């Protein structure tokens, strides 16, 4: 209790004195030291207050270009990581970061660059890592605003020369496909997908070109390839709008293959 009170006074979450007549910063520091002393008497040692930094994505790119042993950490889910991630990023889902340091991050002095989809989970993960004693944690937002390189796991996109995909299917979004699409996407939150055209079919699985509308502030729109069948949503692969939006086949739905 004493240790927690000391931190709250030190960080200004609690105040001592009259804000009209007293130096609250000085009084707060004094109260913090008093509680740190009480905490020490009860077996708790004062440690450095946990901290992490938010940086811009341009700053993150510059840090990634350095040969300093840094690590890039993607804190999204496995399926999101497989659908597209920043090159060389390792996957440590935010929900897996609990009370123990992740095995993939043995060096607490290492520079750690953290991102997620929109910047929410990355901030949560950065705070948790800092609380565990990691000294150089930098959070740079979400991949939905990233304009650098993207890697995908395996063969993500269907192509015209892939014999397993039938690219001659009609591009039209029929009522049957729309019903199948709506049912597959009903549980998704945070992003709205509008089907534009069917690009191909493999068995009962359809590859559909979609426009994605993101509800997060300052998020860039993008196109996506959505794979669905009668069992529901199979996968989503994002196509970054600043790389592809000017290409006719990704905007008017006239092309049958990616």
MARVO-26949 format. One record per residue: residue number from 1; residue in three letters; y, x, z of N, C-alpha, C, O in turn. Coordinates in steps of 0.05 Angstrom, whole numbers. Each point is the difference from the previous one (the first is absolute). Layout:
# MARVO-26949
SITE, NUM, ALA, Y, X, Z, Y, X, Z, Y, X, Z, Y, X, Z
...
//
This chain:
# MARVO-26949
SITE, 1, UNK, -24, 17, 0, 24, -17, 0, 25, 17, 0, 19, -5, -15
SITE, 2, UNK, -18, 26, 32, 23, 18, 2, 6, 13, -27, 23, 3, -9
SITE, 3, UNK, -45, 6, -3, 3, 15, -26, 12, -19, -21, 18, 8, -15
SITE, 4, UNK, -28, -33, 14, 10, -19, -20, 29, -7, 6, 16, -2, -19
SITE, 5, UNK, -8, -1, 44, 28, -6, 7, 18, 24, -8, 22, -4, -10
SITE, 6, UNK, -32, 29, 14, 16, 23, -8, 5, 0, -30, 23, 5, -8
SITE, 7, UNK, -43, -11, -8, 4, -1, -29, 20, -22, -8, 17, 4, -17
SITE, 8, UNK, -19, -27, 30, 17, -22, -7, 29, 7, 7, 18, -8, -16
SITE, 9, UNK, -13, 21, 38, 28, 9, 7, 9, 21, -20, 23, 0, -9
SITE, 10, UNK, -41, 19, 3, 8, 22, -18, 7, -10, -28, 18, 11, -13
SITE, 11, UNK, -32, -31, 4, 4, -10, -27, 21, -22, -1, 5, -11, -21
SITE, 12, UNK, 7, 4, 44, 20, -20, 1, -10, -29, -1, 16, -18, -5
SITE, 13, UNK, -42, 14, 9, -11, -27, 0, 6, -14, 27, -1, -24, 1
SITE, 14, UNK, 8, 40, 19, 9, -11, 26, 26, 15, 7, 3, 23, -7
SITE, 15, UNK, 15, -37, 20, 26, 12, 8, 4, -1, 30, -11, -17, 14
SITE, 16, UNK, 28, 35, -5, 7, 1, 29, 30, 0, 2, 13, 15, -14
SITE, 17, UNK, -2, -32, 31, 29, 0, 4, 14, -22, -15, -12, -18, -12
SITE, 18, UNK, 38, 19, 12, 18, -20, -12, 9, 11, -27, 13, 21, -1
SITE, 19, UNK, -19, -35, -21, 8, 10, -26, 30, 2, -4, 9, 14, -18
SITE, 20, UNK, 6, -28, 34, 29, 1, -3, 12, 24, 14, 21, 10, -9
SITE, 21, UNK, -34, 0, 30, 13, 22, 15, -17, 25, 2, 11, 21, 8
SITE, 22, UNK, -36, -22, -14, -18, 23, 4, -8, 13, -26, 0, -13, -21
SITE, 23, UNK, -7, 39, 22, -12, 14, -22, -30, -6, 0, -15, 13, 14
SITE, 24, UNK, 8, -32, -31, -28, -9, 1, -20, 22, -9, -22, 1, 10
SITE, 25, UNK, 31, 15, -30, -18, 22, -9, -6, 19, 22, -23, 8, 4
SITE, 26, UNK, 44, 0, 11, -4, 19, 22, -17, -12, 22, -18, 13, 11
SITE, 27, UNK, 24, -38, -4, -16, -14, 21, -29, -4, -8, -18, 3, 16
SITE, 28, UNK, 15, -9, -42, -27, -4, -10, -17, 25, 1, -23, 0, 8
SITE, 29, UNK, 36, 23, -15, -15, 25, 1, -7, 7, 29, -21, 11, 6
SITE, 30, UNK, 40, -17, 13, -5, 6, 28, -23, -17, 10, -18, 10, 14
SITE, 31, UNK, 18, -36, -21, -22, -17, 8, -26, 9, -12, -21, -1, 13
SITE, 32, UNK, 22, 9, -38, -25, 10, -14, -11, 23, 15, -25, 2, 5
SITE, 33, UNK, 42, 17, 3, -10, 24, 14, -12, -8, 27, -20, 12, 9
SITE, 34, UNK, 32, -32, 5, -10, -9, 25, -28, -11, -3, -18, 5, 16
SITE, 35, UNK, 14, -21, -37, -26, -12, -5, -21, 21, -10, -23, -2, 6
SITE, 36, UNK, 32, 21, -22, -18, 22, -8, -10, 15, 24, -23, 8, 2
SITE, 37, UNK, 41, -4, 18, -7, 14, 25, -21, -16, 15, -20, 11, 9
SITE, 38, UNK, 25, -37, -7, -20, -17, 14, -26, -1, -15, -22, 0, 12
SITE, 39, UNK, 23, 0, -39, -24, 0, -16, -16, 26, 5, -24, -1, 2
SITE, 40, UNK, 38, 24, -1, -13, 25, 4, -13, 1, 28, -22, 11, 3
SITE, 41, UNK, 35, -23, 16, -12, 0, 27, -25, -17, 1, -17, 2, 18
SITE, 42, UNK, 14, -19, -38, -24, -18, -1, -19, 10, -22, -18, -15, -8
SITE, 43, UNK, 21, 39, -1, -19, 12, -18, 6, -2, -29, -18, 7, -17
SITE, 44, UNK, 41, -16, 9, 8, -3, -28, 20, 21, -7, 20, 3, 14
SITE, 45, UNK, -24, 12, -36, 18, 20, -9, 18, -10, -22, -8, -16, -16
SITE, 46, UNK, 33, 25, 16, 19, -8, -21, -8, 14, -26, -5, 24, -1
SITE, 47, UNK, 5, -40, -20, -6, 11, -27, 23, -7, -18, 17, -16, 6
SITE, 48, UNK, -17, 29, -29, 21, -5, -20, -3, -29, -10, -22, -9, -7
SITE, 49, UNK, 44, -5, 6, -1, -27, -11, -9, 0, -29, 9, 15, -16
SITE, 50, UNK, -29, -33, 10, -11, 0, -27, 21, -7, -20, 19, -16, 5
SITE, 51, UNK, -22, 28, -28, 20, -5, -21, -12, 4, -28, -19, 16, -3
SITE, 52, UNK, 29, -31, -16, -8, 4, -28, 25, -7, -17, 19, -11, 11
SITE, 53, UNK, -20, 19, -36, 24, -4, -17, -7, -16, -24, -21, 2, -12
SITE, 54, UNK, 40, -20, 4, -1, -13, -26, 16, 16, -20, 22, 8, 6
SITE, 55, UNK, -34, -3, -28, 13, 15, -22, -1, -16, -26, -16, -18, -2
SITE, 56, UNK, 33, 26, -17, -1, -13, -26, -24, 10, -16, -12, 20, 7
SITE, 57, UNK, 6, -35, -27, -23, 9, -17, 7, 24, -16, -18, 16, -7
SITE, 58, UNK, 43, -12, 0, 8, 24, -14, -3, 24, 19, -9, 22, -9
SITE, 59, UNK, 15, -25, 34, -4, 21, 20, -30, 6, 3, -8, 23, 3
SITE, 60, UNK, -7, -44, -3, -29, 3, 2, -11, 16, -23, -18, 17, 3
SITE, 61, UNK, 27, -23, -27, -9, 15, -24, 6, 30, 2, -16, 17, -7
SITE, 62, UNK, 40, -10, 18, 7, 28, 3, -18, 13, 21, -8, 23, -4
SITE, 63, UNK, 1, -37, 25, -18, 11, 20, -28, 3, -11, -14, 19, 7
SITE, 64, UNK, 5, -37, -25, -26, 2, -12, -2, 24, -19, -22, 10, -4
SITE, 65, UNK, 44, -2, -7, 0, 22, -19, -3, 27, 14, -5, 21, -13
SITE, 66, UNK, 8, -20, 40, -2, 25, 15, -28, 6, 7, -16, -18, 6
SITE, 67, UNK, 9, 44, -6, -26, 9, 8, 1, 7, 30, 0, 24, 7
SITE, 68, UNK, 1, -44, 10, 3, 5, 29, -22, -13, 16, 2, -2, 25
SITE, 69, UNK, -24, -5, -38, -22, -12, 15, 3, -29, 8, -14, -9, 17
SITE, 70, UNK, 34, -5, -29, 4, -27, 7, -23, -18, -8, -17, 8, -17
SITE, 71, UNK, 16, -32, 28, -20, -19, -8, 13, -27, -5, 18, -8, 15
SITE, 72, UNK, -26, -6, -36, 10, -26, -7, -20, -21, 10, -24, 2, -6
SITE, 73, UNK, 33, -21, 22, -18, -19, 12, 7, -28, -9, 22, -10, 3
SITE, 74, UNK, -42, -3, -16, 2, -28, -8, -12, -17, 22, -24, 3, 7
SITE, 75, UNK, 39, -21, 5, -10, -16, 23, -6, -29, -8, -1, -17, 17
SITE, 76, UNK, -4, 13, -43, -8, -27, -9, -30, -4, 4, -14, 17, 12
SITE, 77, UNK, 3, -38, -23, -29, -5, 0, -14, 15, -21, 13, 11, -19
SITE, 78, UNK, -39, -9, 21, -16, 14, -20, 4, -11, -28, 3, 15, -19
SITE, 79, UNK, -4, -42, 16, 2, -12, -26, 28, 5, -12, 2, 4, -25
SITE, 80, UNK, 19, -3, 41, 27, 6, -10, 1, 29, -9, 12, 6, -21
SITE, 81, UNK, -24, 12, 36, -1, 28, -7, -14, 4, -26, 9, 15, -17
SITE, 82, UNK, -32, -28, 14, -16, 3, -25, 15, -10, -24, -3, 10, -22
SITE, 83, UNK, 20, -31, 26, 14, -12, -22, 23, 18, -11, 9, -4, -22
SITE, 84, UNK, 0, 23, 38, 21, 18, -8, 13, 14, 24, 9, -14, 18
SITE, 85, UNK, -9, 40, -18, 12, 15, 22, 14, 25, -10, -4, 9, -23
SITE, 86, UNK, 21, 2, 39, 15, 24, -7, -20, 24, -1, -16, 3, 17
SITE, 87, UNK, 18, 13, -38, -19, 23, -3, -1, 17, 25, 20, 6, 13
SITE, 88, UNK, -45, 1, -5, -6, 18, 23, 3, -15, 27, -4, 13, 21
SITE, 89, UNK, 11, -38, -21, 2, -15, 25, -28, -5, 11, -19, -6, -15
SITE, 90, UNK, 17, 8, 42, -25, -7, 13, 3, -28, 12, 23, -8, 7
SITE, 91, UNK, -45, -6, -3, 2, -27, 10, -7, 0, 30, -21, 8, 9
SITE, 92, UNK, 40, -18, 7, -4, -5, 29, 12, -28, 5, 24, -1, 6
SITE, 93, UNK, -39, -21, -8, 12, -26, 4, 14, -3, 26, -9, 10, 21
SITE, 94, UNK, 32, -24, -22, 16, -3, 24, -16, -12, 23, 3, 8, 23
SITE, 95, UNK, -20, -28, -29, -15, -13, 21, -21, 18, 13, -11, -6, 21
SITE, 96, UNK, 5, 29, -34, -20, 18, 11, 14, 21, 19, -14, 14, 14
SITE, 97, UNK, 40, -13, -14, 15, 19, 17, 3, -14, 27, 17, -18, 3
SITE, 98, UNK, -32, 27, 17, 1, -13, 26, 10, 19, 21, 24, 8, -1
SITE, 99, UNK, -40, -1, 20, 9, 17, 22, -8, 30, -4, 11, 17, 14
SITE, 100, UNK, -29, -12, -32, -10, 28, -4, 11, 11, -26, 2, -15, -20
SITE, 101, UNK, 5, 41, 19, 10, 12, -25, -21, -3, -22, -24, 5, 5
SITE, 102, UNK, 32, -12, -29, -19, -3, -22, -14, 27, -6, 13, 21, 1
SITE, 103, UNK, -39, -21, -7, -14, 24, -6, 11, 15, -24, -1, 24, -2
SITE, 104, UNK, 13, -39, -17, 11, 12, -24, 26, 15, 5, 11, 13, -18
SITE, 105, UNK, 0, -16, 43, 25, 13, 6, -3, 17, 26, 10, -8, 21
SITE, 106, UNK, -24, 30, -24, -5, 16, 24, 23, 17, 10, 1, 7, 23
SITE, 107, UNK, 19, -2, -41, 23, 18, 7, 24, -18, 6, 11, -12, -18
SITE, 108, UNK, -2, 12, 43, 22, -17, 8, 27, 12, -8, 21, -13, 3
SITE, 109, UNK, -21, 38, -13, 25, 12, -10, 3, -3, -30, 20, 7, -12
SITE, 110, UNK, -41, -17, -2, 0, -3, -29, 21, -20, -8, 5, -20, 14
SITE, 111, UNK, 8, 24, -37, 18, -20, -11, -16, -23, -12, -17, 4, -17
SITE, 112, UNK, 23, -28, 27, -15, -24, -8, 19, -19, -14, 20, -9, 12
SITE, 113, UNK, -26, 2, -37, 17, -18, -16, -15, -27, -2, -22, -1, -11
SITE, 114, UNK, 33, -20, 22, -14, -25, 3, 12, -22, -18, 24, -3, -1
SITE, 115, UNK, -41, -12, -12, 10, -23, -16, -21, -22, 1, -23, 4, 8
SITE, 116, UNK, 32, -28, -15, -18, -23, -2, 7, -16, -26, 4, 12, -21
SITE, 117, UNK, -3, -38, 23, 7, -15, -23, 30, -6, -1, 13, 5, -21
SITE, 118, UNK, -2, -14, 43, 28, -8, 0, 18, 15, 20, 24, -3, 0
SITE, 119, UNK, -37, 18, 19, 15, 14, 20, -3, -11, 28, 11, 12, 19
SITE, 120, UNK, -26, -33, -16, -4, -11, 27, -23, 14, 15, 4, 11, 22
SITE, 121, UNK, -27, -10, -34, -23, 14, 13, 5, 30, 3, -10, 12, 19
SITE, 122, UNK, 25, 0, -38, 5, 28, 2, 17, 6, 25, -4, 21, 13
SITE, 123, UNK, 23, -38, -6, 16, 4, 24, -17, -4, 25, 3, 16, 19
SITE, 124, UNK, -21, -36, -19, -17, -3, 22, -18, 24, 4, -3, 10, 23
SITE, 125, UNK, -8, 0, -45, -18, 23, 2, 15, 25, 9, -10, 16, 16
SITE, 126, UNK, 34, -12, -27, 16, 23, 8, 6, 0, 30, -1, 21, 13
SITE, 127, UNK, 7, -44, -2, 6, -2, 28, -25, 7, 17, 2, 14, 20
SITE, 128, UNK, -25, -25, -29, -25, 5, 15, -7, 30, -1, -9, 11, 20
SITE, 129, UNK, 13, 2, -43, -6, 28, -2, 19, 17, 17, -9, 18, 14
SITE, 130, UNK, 34, -26, -14, 19, 14, 17, -6, -3, 29, 2, 19, 16
SITE, 131, UNK, -11, -43, -8, -7, -5, 28, -24, 17, 8, -3, 6, 24
SITE, 132, UNK, -14, 2, -43, -23, 17, 6, 7, 29, 0, -17, 17, 6
SITE, 133, UNK, 42, -10, -11, 9, 28, 1, 3, 14, -26, 6, 24, 0
SITE, 134, UNK, -8, -38, -22, 5, 13, -26, 30, 5, -3, 16, -18, 4
SITE, 135, UNK, -9, 43, -10, 28, 8, 2, 15, -2, -26, 25, 1, 1
SITE, 136, UNK, -38, -4, -24, 14, 0, -26, -8, -23, -17, -13, 4, -21
SITE, 137, UNK, 19, -28, 30, -8, -24, -15, 23, -11, -15, 22, -5, 12
SITE, 138, UNK, -25, 1, -38, 21, -11, -17, -10, -24, -15, -21, 1, -14
SITE, 139, UNK, 34, -23, 17, -7, -26, -13, 18, -4, -23, 25, 2, 2
SITE, 140, UNK, -36, -9, -26, 17, -3, -24, -4, -26, -14, 2, -2, -25
SITE, 141, UNK, -9, -19, 40, 0, -27, -12, -26, -7, -14, -22, 8, 9
SITE, 142, UNK, 24, -24, -30, -23, -12, -13, -4, 9, -29, 19, 8, -13
SITE, 143, UNK, -44, -10, 4, -7, 8, -27, 12, -20, -20, 2, 6, -24
SITE, 144, UNK, 6, -30, 33, 12, -19, -19, 27, 8, -10, 11, -12, -18
SITE, 145, UNK, 1, 33, 30, 26, 10, -11, -3, 29, -9, 19, 13, -7
SITE, 146, UNK, -44, -3, 6, -5, 27, -8, 1, 2, -31, -14, -15, -13
SITE, 147, UNK, 29, 35, 3, 1, 3, -29, -12, 26, -9, 4, 10, -23
SITE, 148, UNK, -20, 3, 41, -14, 24, -8, -28, -6, -10, -6, -22, -8
SITE, 149, UNK, -11, 42, 9, -27, -3, -11, -17, -18, 17, 4, -3, 25
SITE, 150, UNK, -24, -10, -37, -19, -17, 13, -28, 7, -10, -4, 3, -23
SITE, 151, UNK, -14, 0, 42, -28, 4, -6, -16, -25, 6, 6, -15, 19
SITE, 152, UNK, -27, 9, -35, -18, -22, 6, -28, 11, 3, -8, 19, -13
SITE, 153, UNK, -7, -32, 30, -28, 8, 5, -17, -11, -22, -1, -24, -6
SITE, 154, UNK, -14, 42, -7, -18, -8, -21, 14, -9, -26, 23, 7, -4
SITE, 155, UNK, -37, -22, -12, 11, -10, -25, 13, -27, 5, -14, -21, -1
SITE, 156, UNK, 39, 21, 7, 13, -25, 9, 6, -19, -23, -4, -24, 3
SITE, 157, UNK, 14, 34, -25, 9, -17, -22, -20, -3, -22, -13, 19, -8
SITE, 158, UNK, 9, -44, -1, -17, -4, -23, 14, 9, -25, 25, 1, -1
SITE, 159, UNK, -40, 8, -19, 11, 9, -25, -15, -12, -23, -22, -11, 3
SITE, 160, UNK, 34, 12, -27, -12, -12, -23, -27, 12, -8, -17, -14, -11
SITE, 161, UNK, 13, 40, 17, -25, 13, -7, -21, -2, 22, -21, 13, -3
SITE, 162, UNK, 26, -28, 24, -20, -4, 21, -19, -22, -9, 8, -23, -2
SITE, 163, UNK, -33, 30, -4, -19, -20, -11, -6, -23, 20, -10, -21, -8
SITE, 164, UNK, 15, 26, 34, -6, -21, 19, 21, -22, 2, -5, -21, 12
SITE, 165, UNK, 28, 26, -24, 22, -19, 1, 3, -13, -28, 1, 13, -20
SITE, 166, UNK, 1, -40, 20, 5, -15, -24, 30, -5, -1, 11, -16, 14
SITE, 167, UNK, 3, 31, -33, 29, -2, -2, 8, -20, -22, 24, -3, -6
SITE, 168, UNK, -44, -11, -5, 7, -20, -21, 4, -28, 11, 5, -18, -15
SITE, 169, UNK, -8, 15, 41, 4, -26, 12, 28, -10, -3, 19, 17, -2
SITE, 170, UNK, -14, -43, 0, 27, -10, -2, 17, 8, 23, -8, 1, 23
SITE, 171, UNK, 33, 6, -29, 19, 9, 21, 11, -23, 17, 11, 4, 21
SITE, 172, UNK, -14, -29, -32, 12, -23, 13, -11, -4, 29, -24, 2, 4
SITE, 173, UNK, 42, -9, 14, -8, -8, 27, -6, -30, -1, 17, -17, 2
SITE, 174, UNK, -43, 11, -5, -9, -28, -2, 1, -13, 28, 3, 14, 21
SITE, 175, UNK, -6, -40, -21, 0, -14, 26, -24, 9, 17, 3, 3, 25
SITE, 176, UNK, -26, 2, -38, -23, 10, 15, 5, 27, 13, -7, 4, 23
SITE, 177, UNK, 19, 15, -38, 5, 26, 10, 22, -1, 22, -1, 14, 20
SITE, 178, UNK, 21, -31, -24, 21, -3, 19, -11, -10, 27, 8, 9, 21
SITE, 179, UNK, -27, -28, -22, -13, -10, 24, -15, 22, 14, 0, 3, 24
SITE, 180, UNK, -15, 12, -40, -15, 23, 11, 18, 20, 12, -6, 11, 22
SITE, 181, UNK, 29, -5, -35, 19, 19, 9, 13, -9, 27, 2, 15, 19
SITE, 182, UNK, 7, -40, -18, 13, -11, 24, -19, 1, 24, 9, 6, 22
SITE, 183, UNK, -34, -12, -27, -19, 0, 22, -5, 28, 10, -3, 5, 24
SITE, 184, UNK, 2, 14, -42, -5, 28, 7, 23, 12, 15, -4, 18, 17
SITE, 185, UNK, 29, -27, -22, 24, 13, 11, 12, -15, 23, 21, 8, 10
SITE, 186, UNK, -34, -29, -1, 12, -19, 19, 6, 13, 28, 18, -8, 14
SITE, 187, UNK, -33, 29, -7, 3, 11, 27, 18, 24, 0, 5, 12, 22
SITE, 188, UNK, 6, -4, -44, 18, 23, -1, 28, -7, 11, 9, -22, -5
SITE, 189, UNK, 3, 41, 20, 26, -5, 11, 18, 24, -7, -10, 22, -4
SITE, 190, UNK, 36, -26, 2, 19, 21, -4, 7, 5, -30, 21, 11, -6
SITE, 191, UNK, -40, -18, -12, 5, 4, -28, -9, -25, -15, -22, -11, 6
SITE, 192, UNK, 38, 1, -25, -8, -22, -17, -8, 10, -28, 15, 15, -12
SITE, 193, UNK, -38, -23, 2, -9, 9, -26, 1, -23, -20, -12, -21, 5
SITE, 194, UNK, 25, 25, -28, 1, -20, -21, -16, 10, -24, 7, 20, -12
SITE, 195, UNK, -29, -34, 5, -16, 9, -23, 15, -2, -26, 13, -20, -6
SITE, 196, UNK, -15, 41, -11, 13, 0, -26, -20, -3, -22, 4, -16, -19
SITE, 197, UNK, -25, 32, 20, -19, 0, -22, -27, 10, 9, -2, 18, 17
SITE, 198, UNK, -19, -28, -29, -27, 11, 4, -3, 25, -18, 4, -2, -24
SITE, 199, UNK, -11, 25, 36, -3, 24, -16, -29, 5, -8, -4, 13, -21
SITE, 200, UNK, -15, -22, 36, -27, 5, -7, -19, -14, 19, 8, -11, 21
SITE, 201, UNK, -34, 12, -28, -21, -13, 16, -25, 17, 1, -8, 11, -21
SITE, 202, UNK, -3, -8, 45, -26, 14, 3, -18, -19, 16, 3, -2, 24
SITE, 203, UNK, -23, -10, -38, -16, -20, 14, 17, -24, 8, 14, -12, -17
SITE, 204, UNK, -13, 6, 43, 17, -22, 9, 25, 10, 14, 14, -15, 14
SITE, 205, UNK, -8, 41, -18, 25, 12, 12, 21, 2, -21, -4, 11, -22
SITE, 206, UNK, 28, -21, 29, 23, 2, -18, 20, 21, 9, 4, 4, 24
SITE, 207, UNK, 8, 10, -43, 22, 18, 6, 26, -14, -10, 2, -6, -24
SITE, 208, UNK, 16, 0, 42, 24, -16, -6, 25, 17, 5, 3, 11, 22
SITE, 209, UNK, 14, -10, -41, 27, 13, 3, 18, -20, 15, 2, -23, -7
SITE, 210, UNK, 10, 33, 29, 18, -17, 16, 27, 13, 5, 3, 24, -2
SITE, 211, UNK, 16, -41, 8, 26, 9, 11, -1, -4, 30, -9, -21, 10
SITE, 212, UNK, 17, 41, 5, 0, -1, 29, 28, -2, 11, 18, 15, -8
SITE, 213, UNK, -14, -34, 26, 26, -3, 13, -4, 6, 30, -16, -13, 14
SITE, 214, UNK, 30, 34, -5, -3, 9, 27, 21, -12, 18, 23, -2, -7
SITE, 215, UNK, -32, -7, 31, 19, -14, 18, 15, 20, 18, 19, -9, 14
SITE, 216, UNK, -27, 34, -13, 13, 19, 17, 28, 9, -11, 3, 2, -24
SITE, 217, UNK, 16, 3, 42, 27, 8, -9, -1, 26, -16, -15, 18, 7
SITE, 218, UNK, 31, -17, -28, 3, 24, -17, -26, 9, -14, 0, 22, -11
SITE, 219, UNK, -20, -38, 11, -25, 7, -14, 3, -4, -30, 12, -20, -9
SITE, 220, UNK, -22, 39, -7, 1, -3, -29, -22, -18, -10, -22, 1, 10
SITE, 221, UNK, 28, -17, -30, -21, -17, -12, -18, 18, -17, 7, 22, -7
SITE, 222, UNK, -31, -32, 1, -18, 16, -16, -20, -19, -13, -2, -24, 7
SITE, 223, UNK, -12, 35, -27, -22, -15, -12, -26, 9, 13, -1, 21, 13
SITE, 224, UNK, -20, -37, -16, -25, 7, 12, -23, -11, -17, 2, -20, -13
SITE, 225, UNK, -25, 35, 14, -24, -10, -12, -17, -12, 23, -7, 14, 19
SITE, 226, UNK, 1, -39, -21, -15, -14, 21, -28, -7, -10, -2, -12, -22
SITE, 227, UNK, -18, 20, 37, -28, -5, -8, -11, -23, 18, 0, 3, 24
SITE, 228, UNK, -8, -25, -37, -11, -23, 15, -26, -9, -13, -5, 4, -23
SITE, 229, UNK, -11, -18, 40, -23, -15, -11, -5, -24, 19, 16, -6, 17
SITE, 230, UNK, -39, -7, -20, -5, -24, 16, -5, 7, 29, -1, -19, 17
SITE, 231, UNK, -1, 45, -10, -3, 7, 28, 27, 7, 13, 1, 6, 24
SITE, 232, UNK, 20, -7, -40, 27, 5, 10, 13, 25, -11, -7, 9, -22
SITE, 233, UNK, 26, 1, 36, 15, 24, -8, -17, 25, 2, -12, 5, 22
SITE, 234, UNK, 10, 11, -43, -16, 24, 0, 17, 25, 4, -8, 18, 14
SITE, 235, UNK, 31, -17, -27, 17, 23, 3, 27, -5, -13, 3, -18, -17
SITE, 236, UNK, 17, 34, 25, 26, -1, -11, 9, 29, -6, -1, 17, 18
SITE, 237, UNK, 10, -12, -42, 11, 26, -7, 29, -3, -9, 6, -15, -19
SITE, 238, UNK, 11, 29, 33, 29, -3, -5, 9, 17, -23, -9, 23, -4
SITE, 239, UNK, 28, -34, -12, 12, 15, -23, 30, 1, 6, 13, -21, 0
SITE, 240, UNK, -3, 45, 4, 28, 3, 10, 20, -6, -22, -2, 11, -22
SITE, 241, UNK, 20, -29, 29, 18, -12, -20, 18, 21, -13, 8, -3, -23
SITE, 242, UNK, 0, 24, 38, 18, 20, -12, -14, 18, -20, 13, 16, -14
SITE, 243, UNK, -40, -17, 13, -15, 15, -19, -9, -17, -24, -2, 10, -22
SITE, 244, UNK, -2, -36, 27, -13, -16, -20, 15, -25, -9, -7, -13, -20
SITE, 245, UNK, 28, 6, 35, 13, -26, -5, 12, -2, -28, 3, -22, -11
SITE, 246, UNK, 4, 45, 0, 13, 0, -27, -21, -3, -22, 7, -4, -23
SITE, 247, UNK, -33, 7, 30, -21, -2, -20, -7, -29, -6, -5, -16, 18
SITE, 248, UNK, 6, 9, -43, -3, -28, -8, -27, -12, 10, 0, -23, 9
SITE, 249, UNK, -22, 39, -10, -25, -11, 8, -2, -8, 29, -17, -16, 8
SITE, 250, UNK, 35, 26, 9, -1, -6, 28, 21, -22, 8, 2, -7, 23
SITE, 251, UNK, 12, -3, -42, 21, -19, 7, -2, -27, -14, 9, -20, 10
SITE, 252, UNK, -21, 20, -34, 0, -26, -14, -28, -12, -2, -3, -22, -10
SITE, 253, UNK, -17, 36, 20, -27, -11, 0, -14, -1, -27, -20, -14, -2
SITE, 254, UNK, 30, 28, -18, -11, -1, -26, -23, 19, -4, -16, -3, -19
SITE, 255, UNK, 13, 24, 35, -21, 19, -3, -25, -9, 15, 3, -10, 23
SITE, 256, UNK, -26, 14, -34, -25, -9, 13, -13, 21, 18, -17, -6, 15
SITE, 257, UNK, 26, 32, -18, -12, 21, 16, 21, 18, 12, 21, 4, -11
SITE, 258, UNK, -28, 7, 35, 18, 18, 13, 1, 27, -14, 14, 18, 9
//
